[in-house]
């Protein structure tokens, strides 16, 4: 996106458009929604209203798709946690890496948010430094009884603003527009940072 804006500042509309479209060609399945946003702004600056509206719709669509895929990853992580607990007398895994190591989840890609720009490794999951922050270490199923406590949450710096997806202890996932509005989550995040 920044390449495109550099060309705009120099007056190179077509160069900016070409560089942004090239970014979409590189990875059309999970192209950065920001590329569509940049194209929308580029077209809007030139008065190309229909093109700007199309790109704005694509931006919104990509944004929503990424959030839904992120929620789906958390749902799969939740299923892995429940299978682990079932096999370990209600104990939760110490970290999310245990779900891969003990084959409750077969692909590490489940632990990478589609909104993230970094790879995830077993080592990162062991240290709770992946794309999802896990709260089960050292806790048992009894701690989470009732279903209203978070098991895991999307790492806070992945989505713009204060948006996160939250995996609750009953297995459901909720989109949270502002994680500051969830005092239980804020409390767990505070303890997790210590």
N, C-alpha and C positions, 0 to 999 in steps of 0.2 A: 504494500500500500504506500509506503513512504517513497518508493521509487516513482510511483505514479504521481504523487504530489510534487516531487522535485521537478518533473517535467511540466506540470501545470504552471508552476511558478515561472518557468522559463518560456511559457507560452506554447508548449508543445502538446496540445490536446491529443493529437493522434498517437504520439509516442506514449503519453500517459495511458491512453486507452489500450494500446497494444501491450504495454507492460502488465497492466492489470489483467487483461484477458489471458496473457501467457501464464500468470499465476493460477488462473482457473484451469488451464489445460494441464498443468503439472499434476494436480490432484483434484479432479472434478468431483469425486465422491465426497470428500471431506474438505473441500475448499474453504478457506477461512471466510466466514460470513463477512468479515471486515472488508474483503475485496469487493463484495457486492455493494457494501455501504459506500466504499470509495468510488466505485463506478456510478452509483446513484448521485453522489455529490458532484462528480465530474460532469455527468450529463445535465444535471440541474444548473450548473454554472454556465452551461452553453445554451440553456433554454430548451433542451431536448426532454420535454416533460414526460412523454410516453416511455422513453428509454429509462429515465430516472425512476418512474413509478415501477417499471418491471424489475429493475435492480433492487429497489427498496423492498418489493415483495419477496424476491429471492433472498435478500438479507434476512428478512423476518423468518422465512421458511427455514433457512440454514440454521439460524439461531435456535428456533424451536426444535428442529431435528436433533441438534447437538444436545440440547437439554433433555430431550426424551431418551436419547441413546445413553446419556450419562445416568439417568434414572434407571434405565434397564440394566446397566452394569451394576448399580447398587442392589437392584432386585436379585440379580444372580449371586452377588456376594452374600446377600441375606440367606438365600437358599443354601449356599455352601456352609454358612455358619450354622444353620439349623441341622444340616446333615452331620456336621462335626459334633455338635452338642448331643445329638442322638447317639452317636457312637462313643462319646466320652462322658457319659453320665451327667449331662447338663453343664459341663464345663465349657467355657468359651476358649477358642484358640488364643494364644498369647499375642499373635499377630496374624495379618492376612496371608503371609507367606505360607503358613501351615495349611491353608486351603489348597494351595498348589502342590506343596510337598506331599500331602496325603491324598492328593487327587480328587478332592471334592470339586475343584474347578480345574478344567483341563488346559485353559489358555491364559497366559499372563496378560493378554490384551484386554481381558475383562477388568483389570486393575488400572487401565489407562483411560482416563476421561477423553472423549473425543474433542473436548475443548482445550486439552493440554498440549503443550508444544514440546514435552520432554518424554523420553522413554522411561519405562518403569522396570526395575529389576527385582529379583528375589531379595537382594540385600536391602533395597529401599523399603520393601514391604516388611522385612524383619525389623527395621528401625522406625516404622510408621511414618515414612517420609515419601509415600507414594501420592497418587492423586486423590486418594480417599483416606481421611483421618478415621482411625478405628479406636473405639472406646472400651473394648472388651478385655483388654489385658488385665490379668489378675482378678477378674470378676467371674461370678457364676451366673447361671440362668436366673437365680433368685433375685439378684440385684436388678435385673431388667424386667421382672414380672410386672404385668399390667399393660405392657405394650406401648407405653407413652415415652419411653426413654430412647434416645438415639443410640444405635449400634455403631453407625458410621455416617460420615458426611463428606460431601465433595470438599476438597481442599479450598480454603477460603479465597485464594488468589487466582483461581482458575477462571471464573466467570466475572464479567464486568459488574460493577456495583457490588451489592451485598447478596446476590443470588447464590443459593446452594440447593442441592438436593440432599434430603435427609433420609437415611434408612433407619426405621424404628424397630424396636425389639419384637414387635409382632409380625414383622416382615413387610409391612407396607412402606412405600417411599412417597415422600411429599416434597413438592417444590416449595421453596421458601424464598420469597422475594427479598426479605431482609432478615438475615440470621440474627441481628441484634434484637429482633422481636421475640426470640425464643430464649427465655432465661435459663432453662435447663441446658440447652445446647451451649450457651455462653459459659455456664458453670463448668460443663465438661471440657470445653475448649480451654478454659483457664487452667484446669487441672492437668490437661494434656500438655500444655506448654511448660509446666514446671519440671 
